[in-house]
Amino acid sequence: MDKALLPVESAALEHVVLLELIAYSRLQVQRGDPRNEDHKVSCETNSCQKSLVFPLPDSPPDVIRRVLGDSRAPALTRDLLASGALRVFVDIGALQRRCELIERQWRDEFLLRAFVERQASLPMVRAFFRTATRAAIVRLRSELGVAAPTKPRALPPSELNALFDAWAQLLTIDDLRERYLALHAHCQAQWSLATLFAALQPETRKSRGACRPANSFS
């Protein structure tokens, strides 16, 4: 058995799988699947007329569809489950990869909301969330009750120097998106993200290699 397949010991799940197989088999019978035509005579005799059909890789064998598609099948669920024929396995590798993708998407969604909430400019959002559309940003602003940022404020030299010093203290944060949010918090939300981005763009370009822009928005 593939080590990546994890058995799930659950009678309830096995029961659900069996019911799904019964429903599928009945549907095939109702649709007149040629693989299910008139096999009421036991196939141990020579009177069972079969047509040569190559089943699809994901289709159960004919005998399973015939038995489970029969109206008597629901009465046999306890016997079928007790036989141990119904076992549920999880592809851990595929599930892990999908969960990792979902977790990254959740993180990206959280960061995008945080950017919009702290009045990031459209150019800034697009720089770090490359597939975020204008419509998505407008929708988020409306949902969060946040106005679009005004023109970035030009900071005087003293404040700009303090900003650069604060930015330098945050260089251990690899993701530039998180670094900008940390800087915004450090400045006690004195300036919008739009202003911070405009002020730090030269520094940002130097560090762009550390950025991990999102790619899960449309």
PADRENDREN-567620 format. One record per residue (C-alpha): residue number from 1; residue in three letters; x, y, z. Coordinates in Angstrom, 2 decimals, padded with zeros to 5 digits. Example, Ala and Ser with C-alpha at 12.3 -4.5 7.8 and 13.67 -1.06 7.14 Angstrom:
2
<nunu num="1" residu="Ala" px="012.30" py="-004.50" pz="007.80"/>
<nunu num="2" residu="Ser" px="013.67" py="-001.06" pz="007.14"/>
end
This chain:
218
<nunu num="1" residu="Met" px="000.00" py="000.00" pz="000.00"/>
<nunu num="2" residu="Asp" px="001.16" py="003.50" pz="-000.78"/>
<nunu num="3" residu="Lys" px="002.56" py="005.01" pz="002.42"/>
<nunu num="4" residu="Ala" px="000.99" py="008.33" pz="001.40"/>
<nunu num="5" residu="Leu" px="-002.46" py="006.78" pz="001.78"/>
<nunu num="6" residu="Leu" px="-003.67" py="007.08" pz="005.34"/>
<nunu num="7" residu="Pro" px="-006.49" py="004.74" pz="006.37"/>
<nunu num="8" residu="Val" px="-009.40" py="006.49" pz="008.07"/>
<nunu num="9" residu="Glu" px="-011.10" py="004.26" pz="010.62"/>
<nunu num="10" residu="Ser" px="-014.65" py="005.56" pz="010.49"/>
<nunu num="11" residu="Ala" px="-017.75" py="003.42" pz="010.20"/>
<nunu num="12" residu="Ala" px="-019.79" py="006.52" pz="009.44"/>
<nunu num="13" residu="Leu" px="-017.57" py="007.44" pz="006.48"/>
<nunu num="14" residu="Glu" px="-017.62" py="003.88" pz="005.19"/>
<nunu num="15" residu="His" px="-021.41" py="003.93" pz="005.39"/>
<nunu num="16" residu="Val" px="-021.54" py="007.18" pz="003.42"/>
<nunu num="17" residu="Val" px="-019.23" py="005.77" pz="000.75"/>
<nunu num="18" residu="Leu" px="-021.41" py="002.68" pz="000.44"/>
<nunu num="19" residu="Leu" px="-024.56" py="004.78" pz="000.10"/>
<nunu num="20" residu="Glu" px="-022.86" py="006.86" pz="-002.61"/>
<nunu num="21" residu="Leu" px="-021.90" py="003.69" pz="-004.47"/>
<nunu num="22" residu="Ile" px="-025.47" py="002.44" pz="-004.24"/>
<nunu num="23" residu="Ala" px="-026.81" py="005.74" pz="-005.55"/>
<nunu num="24" residu="Tyr" px="-024.27" py="005.72" pz="-008.39"/>
<nunu num="25" residu="Ser" px="-025.11" py="002.14" pz="-009.34"/>
<nunu num="26" residu="Arg" px="-028.84" py="002.84" pz="-009.33"/>
<nunu num="27" residu="Leu" px="-028.28" py="005.83" pz="-011.58"/>
<nunu num="28" residu="Gln" px="-026.37" py="003.68" pz="-014.04"/>
<nunu num="29" residu="Val" px="-029.22" py="001.16" pz="-014.06"/>
<nunu num="30" residu="Gln" px="-031.84" py="003.90" pz="-014.59"/>
<nunu num="31" residu="Arg" px="-029.83" py="005.33" pz="-017.47"/>
<nunu num="32" residu="Gly" px="-029.75" py="001.94" pz="-019.13"/>
<nunu num="33" residu="Asp" px="-025.99" py="001.50" pz="-018.92"/>
<nunu num="34" residu="Pro" px="-025.24" py="-001.39" pz="-021.31"/>
<nunu num="35" residu="Arg" px="-022.99" py="-002.81" pz="-018.65"/>
<nunu num="36" residu="Asn" px="-026.04" py="-003.26" pz="-016.43"/>
<nunu num="37" residu="Glu" px="-028.54" py="-004.68" pz="-018.93"/>
<nunu num="38" residu="Asp" px="-030.54" py="-007.72" pz="-017.80"/>
<nunu num="39" residu="His" px="-028.07" py="-009.63" pz="-015.65"/>
<nunu num="40" residu="Lys" px="-030.74" py="-011.10" pz="-013.36"/>
<nunu num="41" residu="Val" px="-029.72" py="-014.67" pz="-014.17"/>
<nunu num="42" residu="Ser" px="-026.78" py="-015.94" pz="-012.16"/>
<nunu num="43" residu="Cys" px="-023.56" py="-015.58" pz="-014.09"/>
<nunu num="44" residu="Glu" px="-022.55" py="-019.02" pz="-012.90"/>
<nunu num="45" residu="Thr" px="-024.77" py="-020.34" pz="-015.70"/>
<nunu num="46" residu="Asn" px="-024.25" py="-020.07" pz="-019.42"/>
<nunu num="47" residu="Ser" px="-027.56" py="-018.22" pz="-019.88"/>
<nunu num="48" residu="Cys" px="-026.13" py="-014.86" pz="-018.82"/>
<nunu num="49" residu="Gln" px="-025.78" py="-012.82" pz="-021.99"/>
<nunu num="50" residu="Lys" px="-022.98" py="-010.28" pz="-021.68"/>
<nunu num="51" residu="Ser" px="-021.70" py="-007.68" pz="-024.08"/>
<nunu num="52" residu="Leu" px="-018.01" py="-007.02" pz="-024.32"/>
<nunu num="53" residu="Val" px="-017.45" py="-003.70" pz="-022.53"/>
<nunu num="54" residu="Phe" px="-014.16" py="-002.29" pz="-021.31"/>
<nunu num="55" residu="Pro" px="-014.99" py="-000.54" pz="-018.01"/>
<nunu num="56" residu="Leu" px="-013.52" py="002.86" pz="-017.34"/>
<nunu num="57" residu="Pro" px="-010.61" py="002.94" pz="-014.87"/>
<nunu num="58" residu="Asp" px="-012.74" py="004.79" pz="-012.28"/>
<nunu num="59" residu="Ser" px="-015.83" py="002.62" pz="-012.76"/>
<nunu num="60" residu="Pro" px="-016.62" py="-000.30" pz="-010.45"/>
<nunu num="61" residu="Pro" px="-016.85" py="-003.77" pz="-012.00"/>
<nunu num="62" residu="Asp" px="-020.17" py="-004.80" pz="-013.54"/>
<nunu num="63" residu="Val" px="-021.12" py="-007.16" pz="-010.73"/>
<nunu num="64" residu="Ile" px="-020.80" py="-004.37" pz="-008.16"/>
<nunu num="65" residu="Arg" px="-023.03" py="-002.08" pz="-010.20"/>
<nunu num="66" residu="Arg" px="-025.57" py="-004.88" pz="-010.70"/>
<nunu num="67" residu="Val" px="-025.81" py="-005.76" pz="-007.00"/>
<nunu num="68" residu="Leu" px="-025.61" py="-002.25" pz="-005.60"/>
<nunu num="69" residu="Gly" px="-027.99" py="-000.98" pz="-008.28"/>
<nunu num="70" residu="Asp" px="-030.60" py="-003.51" pz="-007.24"/>
<nunu num="71" residu="Ser" px="-033.53" py="-002.34" pz="-005.10"/>
<nunu num="72" residu="Arg" px="-032.53" py="-004.94" pz="-002.49"/>
<nunu num="73" residu="Ala" px="-029.07" py="-003.40" pz="-001.93"/>
<nunu num="74" residu="Pro" px="-030.00" py="-001.05" pz="000.97"/>
<nunu num="75" residu="Ala" px="-031.00" py="-004.07" pz="003.05"/>
<nunu num="76" residu="Leu" px="-027.50" py="-005.46" pz="002.61"/>
<nunu num="77" residu="Thr" px="-025.57" py="-002.46" pz="003.95"/>
<nunu num="78" residu="Arg" px="-024.78" py="-004.06" pz="007.32"/>
<nunu num="79" residu="Asp" px="-023.47" py="-007.21" pz="005.66"/>
<nunu num="80" residu="Leu" px="-021.42" py="-005.25" pz="003.13"/>
<nunu num="81" residu="Leu" px="-019.89" py="-003.05" pz="005.80"/>
<nunu num="82" residu="Ala" px="-019.09" py="-006.04" pz="008.02"/>
<nunu num="83" residu="Ser" px="-017.21" py="-007.67" pz="005.14"/>
<nunu num="84" residu="Gly" px="-014.47" py="-005.05" pz="005.36"/>
<nunu num="85" residu="Ala" px="-014.80" py="-004.25" pz="001.67"/>
<nunu num="86" residu="Leu" px="-015.46" py="-000.58" pz="002.37"/>
<nunu num="87" residu="Arg" px="-012.30" py="001.17" pz="003.53"/>
<nunu num="88" residu="Val" px="-011.58" py="004.86" pz="003.28"/>
<nunu num="89" residu="Phe" px="-008.10" py="006.17" pz="002.57"/>
<nunu num="90" residu="Val" px="-006.79" py="009.72" pz="002.43"/>
<nunu num="91" residu="Asp" px="-004.03" py="010.79" pz="000.03"/>
<nunu num="92" residu="Ile" px="-001.94" py="012.63" pz="002.60"/>
<nunu num="93" residu="Gly" px="000.45" py="014.14" pz="000.06"/>
<nunu num="94" residu="Ala" px="-002.30" py="015.63" pz="-002.09"/>
<nunu num="95" residu="Leu" px="-004.23" py="016.79" pz="000.96"/>
<nunu num="96" residu="Gln" px="-001.14" py="018.41" pz="002.47"/>
<nunu num="97" residu="Arg" px="-000.35" py="020.28" pz="-000.76"/>
<nunu num="98" residu="Arg" px="-003.91" py="021.54" pz="-001.03"/>
<nunu num="99" residu="Cys" px="-003.98" py="022.62" pz="002.63"/>
<nunu num="100" residu="Glu" px="-000.67" py="024.44" pz="002.22"/>
<nunu num="101" residu="Leu" px="-002.12" py="026.32" pz="-000.76"/>
<nunu num="102" residu="Ile" px="-005.29" py="027.16" pz="001.16"/>
<nunu num="103" residu="Glu" px="-003.25" py="028.36" pz="004.14"/>
<nunu num="104" residu="Arg" px="-001.19" py="030.64" pz="001.87"/>
<nunu num="105" residu="Gln" px="-004.39" py="031.98" pz="000.33"/>
<nunu num="106" residu="Trp" px="-005.80" py="032.68" pz="003.78"/>
<nunu num="107" residu="Arg" px="-002.62" py="034.50" pz="004.72"/>
<nunu num="108" residu="Asp" px="-002.70" py="036.52" pz="001.52"/>
<nunu num="109" residu="Glu" px="-006.35" py="037.42" pz="002.09"/>
<nunu num="110" residu="Phe" px="-005.55" py="038.55" pz="005.63"/>
<nunu num="111" residu="Leu" px="-002.64" py="040.69" pz="004.44"/>
<nunu num="112" residu="Leu" px="-004.67" py="042.22" pz="001.60"/>
<nunu num="113" residu="Arg" px="-007.43" py="043.18" pz="004.02"/>
<nunu num="114" residu="Ala" px="-004.84" py="044.67" pz="006.35"/>
<nunu num="115" residu="Phe" px="-003.34" py="046.71" pz="003.50"/>
<nunu num="116" residu="Val" px="-006.70" py="048.05" pz="002.38"/>
<nunu num="117" residu="Glu" px="-007.75" py="048.79" pz="005.95"/>
<nunu num="118" residu="Arg" px="-004.57" py="050.82" pz="006.49"/>
<nunu num="119" residu="Gln" px="-005.14" py="052.77" pz="003.30"/>
<nunu num="120" residu="Ala" px="-002.58" py="051.30" pz="000.96"/>
<nunu num="121" residu="Ser" px="-002.59" py="052.97" pz="-002.43"/>
<nunu num="122" residu="Leu" px="-003.64" py="051.10" pz="-005.55"/>
<nunu num="123" residu="Pro" px="-000.03" py="051.00" pz="-006.85"/>
<nunu num="124" residu="Met" px="001.13" py="049.58" pz="-003.52"/>
<nunu num="125" residu="Val" px="-001.56" py="046.90" pz="-003.46"/>
<nunu num="126" residu="Arg" px="-000.74" py="045.90" pz="-007.01"/>
<nunu num="127" residu="Ala" px="002.97" py="045.76" pz="-006.20"/>
<nunu num="128" residu="Phe" px="002.43" py="043.17" pz="-003.46"/>
<nunu num="129" residu="Phe" px="-000.80" py="041.47" pz="-004.61"/>
<nunu num="130" residu="Arg" px="-000.26" py="041.31" pz="-008.34"/>
<nunu num="131" residu="Thr" px="-003.56" py="039.72" pz="-009.29"/>
<nunu num="132" residu="Ala" px="-005.78" py="041.86" pz="-007.04"/>
<nunu num="133" residu="Thr" px="-008.13" py="043.80" pz="-009.29"/>
<nunu num="134" residu="Arg" px="-009.34" py="047.35" pz="-008.85"/>
<nunu num="135" residu="Ala" px="-012.88" py="045.99" pz="-008.38"/>
<nunu num="136" residu="Ala" px="-011.72" py="043.68" pz="-005.59"/>
<nunu num="137" residu="Ile" px="-009.97" py="046.55" pz="-003.84"/>
<nunu num="138" residu="Val" px="-013.01" py="048.83" pz="-004.15"/>
<nunu num="139" residu="Arg" px="-015.21" py="046.03" pz="-002.79"/>
<nunu num="140" residu="Leu" px="-012.90" py="045.53" pz="000.19"/>
<nunu num="141" residu="Arg" px="-012.84" py="049.25" pz="000.95"/>
<nunu num="142" residu="Ser" px="-016.62" py="049.30" pz="000.96"/>
<nunu num="143" residu="Glu" px="-016.79" py="046.20" pz="003.16"/>
<nunu num="144" residu="Leu" px="-014.28" py="047.62" pz="005.65"/>
<nunu num="145" residu="Gly" px="-015.70" py="051.14" pz="005.54"/>
<nunu num="146" residu="Val" px="-012.34" py="052.58" pz="004.52"/>
<nunu num="147" residu="Ala" px="-011.94" py="055.55" pz="002.21"/>
<nunu num="148" residu="Ala" px="-009.44" py="055.49" pz="-000.63"/>
<nunu num="149" residu="Pro" px="-006.14" py="057.06" pz="000.48"/>
<nunu num="150" residu="Thr" px="-005.44" py="060.63" pz="-000.38"/>
<nunu num="151" residu="Lys" px="-002.26" py="061.73" pz="-002.10"/>
<nunu num="152" residu="Pro" px="000.76" py="060.45" pz="-000.11"/>
<nunu num="153" residu="Arg" px="002.07" py="063.02" pz="002.31"/>
<nunu num="154" residu="Ala" px="005.55" py="064.44" pz="001.73"/>
<nunu num="155" residu="Leu" px="007.45" py="063.93" pz="004.97"/>
<nunu num="156" residu="Pro" px="009.98" py="066.48" pz="006.24"/>
<nunu num="157" residu="Pro" px="013.62" py="065.32" pz="006.46"/>
<nunu num="158" residu="Ser" px="013.52" py="064.72" pz="010.22"/>
<nunu num="159" residu="Glu" px="010.47" py="062.46" pz="010.01"/>
<nunu num="160" residu="Leu" px="011.85" py="060.74" pz="006.94"/>
<nunu num="161" residu="Asn" px="015.11" py="059.93" pz="008.73"/>
<nunu num="162" residu="Ala" px="013.18" py="058.52" pz="011.68"/>
<nunu num="163" residu="Leu" px="011.16" py="056.43" pz="009.24"/>
<nunu num="164" residu="Phe" px="014.29" py="055.02" pz="007.62"/>
<nunu num="165" residu="Asp" px="015.71" py="054.17" pz="011.06"/>
<nunu num="166" residu="Ala" px="012.52" py="052.35" pz="012.01"/>
<nunu num="167" residu="Trp" px="012.53" py="050.49" pz="008.70"/>
<nunu num="168" residu="Ala" px="016.11" py="049.35" pz="009.28"/>
<nunu num="169" residu="Gln" px="015.09" py="047.87" pz="012.62"/>
<nunu num="170" residu="Leu" px="012.52" py="045.69" pz="010.87"/>
<nunu num="171" residu="Leu" px="014.85" py="044.12" pz="008.30"/>
<nunu num="172" residu="Thr" px="014.58" py="040.74" pz="010.04"/>
<nunu num="173" residu="Ile" px="011.00" py="040.48" pz="008.73"/>
<nunu num="174" residu="Asp" px="011.47" py="038.79" pz="005.36"/>
<nunu num="175" residu="Asp" px="008.04" py="039.39" pz="003.88"/>
<nunu num="176" residu="Leu" px="007.87" py="043.05" pz="002.86"/>
<nunu num="177" residu="Arg" px="004.12" py="043.07" pz="003.27"/>
<nunu num="178" residu="Glu" px="004.45" py="042.09" pz="006.92"/>
<nunu num="179" residu="Arg" px="007.32" py="044.55" pz="007.32"/>
<nunu num="180" residu="Tyr" px="005.16" py="047.42" pz="006.09"/>
<nunu num="181" residu="Leu" px="002.40" py="046.45" pz="008.50"/>
<nunu num="182" residu="Ala" px="004.92" py="046.31" pz="011.35"/>
<nunu num="183" residu="Leu" px="006.21" py="049.75" pz="010.36"/>
<nunu num="184" residu="His" px="002.68" py="051.12" pz="010.29"/>
<nunu num="185" residu="Ala" px="002.13" py="049.79" pz="013.80"/>
<nunu num="186" residu="His" px="005.52" py="051.16" pz="014.93"/>
<nunu num="187" residu="Cys" px="004.46" py="054.60" pz="013.73"/>
<nunu num="188" residu="Gln" px="001.19" py="054.18" pz="015.64"/>
<nunu num="189" residu="Ala" px="-000.80" py="054.61" pz="012.41"/>
<nunu num="190" residu="Gln" px="000.42" py="058.20" pz="012.12"/>
<nunu num="191" residu="Trp" px="000.66" py="057.79" pz="008.35"/>
<nunu num="192" residu="Ser" px="-001.19" py="055.68" pz="005.85"/>
<nunu num="193" residu="Leu" px="000.49" py="052.79" pz="004.09"/>
<nunu num="194" residu="Ala" px="000.28" py="054.88" pz="000.92"/>
<nunu num="195" residu="Thr" px="002.50" py="057.53" pz="002.53"/>
<nunu num="196" residu="Leu" px="004.93" py="054.96" pz="003.92"/>
<nunu num="197" residu="Phe" px="005.22" py="053.25" pz="000.56"/>
<nunu num="198" residu="Ala" px="005.86" py="056.50" pz="-001.29"/>
<nunu num="199" residu="Ala" px="008.49" py="057.56" pz="001.26"/>
<nunu num="200" residu="Leu" px="010.30" py="054.23" pz="001.28"/>
<nunu num="201" residu="Gln" px="010.13" py="053.26" pz="-002.37"/>
<nunu num="202" residu="Pro" px="013.91" py="053.58" pz="-002.94"/>
<nunu num="203" residu="Glu" px="014.51" py="051.35" pz="000.08"/>
<nunu num="204" residu="Thr" px="011.75" py="049.00" pz="-001.02"/>
<nunu num="205" residu="Arg" px="013.33" py="048.49" pz="-004.43"/>
<nunu num="206" residu="Lys" px="016.60" py="047.46" pz="-002.77"/>
<nunu num="207" residu="Ser" px="014.77" py="044.82" pz="-000.75"/>
<nunu num="208" residu="Arg" px="012.29" py="043.66" pz="-003.37"/>
<nunu num="209" residu="Gly" px="013.98" py="040.28" pz="-003.55"/>
<nunu num="210" residu="Ala" px="012.63" py="039.52" pz="-000.07"/>
<nunu num="211" residu="Cys" px="009.06" py="040.19" pz="-001.10"/>
<nunu num="212" residu="Arg" px="006.67" py="037.32" pz="-001.63"/>
<nunu num="213" residu="Pro" px="003.81" py="038.86" pz="-003.53"/>
<nunu num="214" residu="Ala" px="000.48" py="037.10" pz="-003.44"/>
<nunu num="215" residu="Asn" px="-000.85" py="035.35" pz="-006.50"/>
<nunu num="216" residu="Ser" px="-004.16" py="033.97" pz="-005.26"/>
<nunu num="217" residu="Phe" px="-006.53" py="036.84" pz="-005.97"/>
<nunu num="218" residu="Ser" px="-008.63" py="037.45" pz="-008.99"/>
end
